[in-house]
Amino acid sequence: MSVSILVMLRLAQPRRSVARELGSKTMQADAFQTTACWWLSLAALAGVGLNGLIGWWWADPAAALVVAWLVIREGRQAWSGKSCC
């Protein structure tokens, strides 16, 4: 999980710039998917960590709701034709 946090963000940035240079909506979507994977890894690590260290059982579900909100927002923007990047 921690490796994913380090790798996914560094992988998403070059994908975003390539998508801009090519003007490719497919590549933009791929870059967003990589960023969403980073969000999921970060949320999972935070939720599990807070639960394990402090005993906050609700931290993992709360993190999942935040990620769901971010992904839904991006999906609505994509559906309306707005660029995700």
C-alpha positions as a Markdown table, in Angstrom:
| # | Residue | x | y | z |
|---|---|---|---|---|
| 1 | Met | 0.0 | 0.0 | 0.0 |
| 2 | Ser | 2.8 | 2.5 | 0.9 |
| 3 | Val | 4.6 | 1.6 | -2.4 |
| 4 | Ser | 1.4 | 2.4 | -4.3 |
| 5 | Ile | 1.2 | 5.8 | -2.6 |
| 6 | Leu | 4.7 | 6.6 | -3.7 |
| 7 | Val | 4.4 | 5.2 | -7.3 |
| 8 | Met | 0.9 | 6.2 | -8.4 |
| 9 | Leu | 1.3 | 10.0 | -7.8 |
| 10 | Arg | 4.6 | 10.0 | -9.6 |
| 11 | Leu | 3.1 | 8.0 | -12.5 |
| 12 | Ala | 0.0 | 10.2 | -12.8 |
| 13 | Gln | 1.9 | 13.5 | -13.3 |
| 14 | Pro | 3.7 | 12.5 | -16.5 |
| 15 | Arg | 0.5 | 10.9 | -17.8 |
| 16 | Arg | -1.3 | 14.1 | -17.3 |
| 17 | Ser | 1.3 | 16.1 | -19.2 |
| 18 | Val | 1.3 | 13.6 | -22.1 |
| 19 | Ala | -2.5 | 13.8 | -22.2 |
| 20 | Arg | -2.3 | 17.6 | -22.5 |
| 21 | Glu | 0.3 | 17.4 | -25.2 |
| 22 | Leu | -1.6 | 14.9 | -27.2 |
| 23 | Gly | -5.0 | 16.3 | -26.5 |
| 24 | Ser | -6.2 | 12.8 | -25.7 |
| 25 | Lys | -9.3 | 12.3 | -23.6 |
| 26 | Thr | -8.4 | 8.7 | -23.2 |
| 27 | Met | -5.0 | 9.5 | -21.8 |
| 28 | Gln | -6.7 | 12.1 | -19.5 |
| 29 | Ala | -9.0 | 9.4 | -18.2 |
| 30 | Asp | -6.0 | 7.1 | -17.6 |
| 31 | Ala | -4.2 | 9.8 | -15.7 |
| 32 | Phe | -7.3 | 10.4 | -13.6 |
| 33 | Gln | -7.6 | 6.6 | -12.9 |
| 34 | Thr | -4.0 | 6.6 | -11.7 |
| 35 | Thr | -4.7 | 9.6 | -9.4 |
| 36 | Ala | -7.9 | 7.8 | -8.1 |
| 37 | Cys | -5.7 | 4.8 | -7.3 |
| 38 | Trp | -3.4 | 7.1 | -5.3 |
| 39 | Trp | -6.4 | 8.4 | -3.4 |
| 40 | Leu | -7.7 | 4.9 | -2.6 |
| 41 | Ser | -4.2 | 3.8 | -1.4 |
| 42 | Leu | -3.9 | 6.9 | 0.8 |
| 43 | Ala | -7.4 | 6.5 | 2.2 |
| 44 | Ala | -6.9 | 2.8 | 3.0 |
| 45 | Leu | -3.6 | 3.5 | 4.7 |
| 46 | Ala | -5.0 | 6.4 | 6.7 |
| 47 | Gly | -8.2 | 4.5 | 7.7 |
| 48 | Val | -6.4 | 1.3 | 8.7 |
| 49 | Gly | -3.6 | 3.3 | 10.5 |
| 50 | Leu | -6.0 | 5.4 | 12.5 |
| 51 | Asn | -8.1 | 2.3 | 13.4 |
| 52 | Gly | -5.0 | 0.4 | 14.5 |
| 53 | Leu | -3.2 | 3.2 | 16.3 |
| 54 | Ile | -6.0 | 5.1 | 17.9 |
| 55 | Gly | -8.9 | 2.7 | 17.7 |
| 56 | Trp | -11.0 | 4.9 | 15.5 |
| 57 | Trp | -13.2 | 2.2 | 13.9 |
| 58 | Trp | -15.0 | 4.8 | 11.8 |
| 59 | Ala | -11.9 | 6.2 | 10.1 |
| 60 | Asp | -11.8 | 3.7 | 7.3 |
| 61 | Pro | -15.4 | 4.1 | 6.3 |
| 62 | Ala | -15.1 | 7.9 | 6.5 |
| 63 | Ala | -12.0 | 7.8 | 4.2 |
| 64 | Ala | -14.0 | 5.7 | 1.8 |
| 65 | Leu | -16.8 | 8.2 | 1.7 |
| 66 | Val | -14.4 | 11.0 | 0.9 |
| 67 | Val | -12.9 | 9.0 | -2.0 |
| 68 | Ala | -16.3 | 8.2 | -3.3 |
| 69 | Trp | -17.3 | 11.8 | -3.3 |
| 70 | Leu | -14.1 | 12.8 | -5.2 |
| 71 | Val | -14.7 | 10.1 | -7.8 |
| 72 | Ile | -18.4 | 10.9 | -8.2 |
| 73 | Arg | -17.4 | 14.6 | -8.7 |
| 74 | Glu | -14.9 | 13.7 | -11.4 |
| 75 | Gly | -17.4 | 11.4 | -13.0 |
| 76 | Arg | -20.1 | 14.1 | -13.2 |
| 77 | Gln | -17.5 | 16.5 | -14.7 |
| 78 | Ala | -16.6 | 13.9 | -17.3 |
| 79 | Trp | -20.2 | 13.2 | -18.1 |
| 80 | Ser | -20.9 | 16.8 | -18.7 |
| 81 | Gly | -18.0 | 17.1 | -21.1 |
| 82 | Lys | -15.6 | 19.0 | -18.8 |
| 83 | Ser | -12.0 | 17.9 | -18.8 |
| 84 | Cys | -10.9 | 15.9 | -15.8 |
| 85 | Cys | -7.4 | 17.3 | -15.9 |
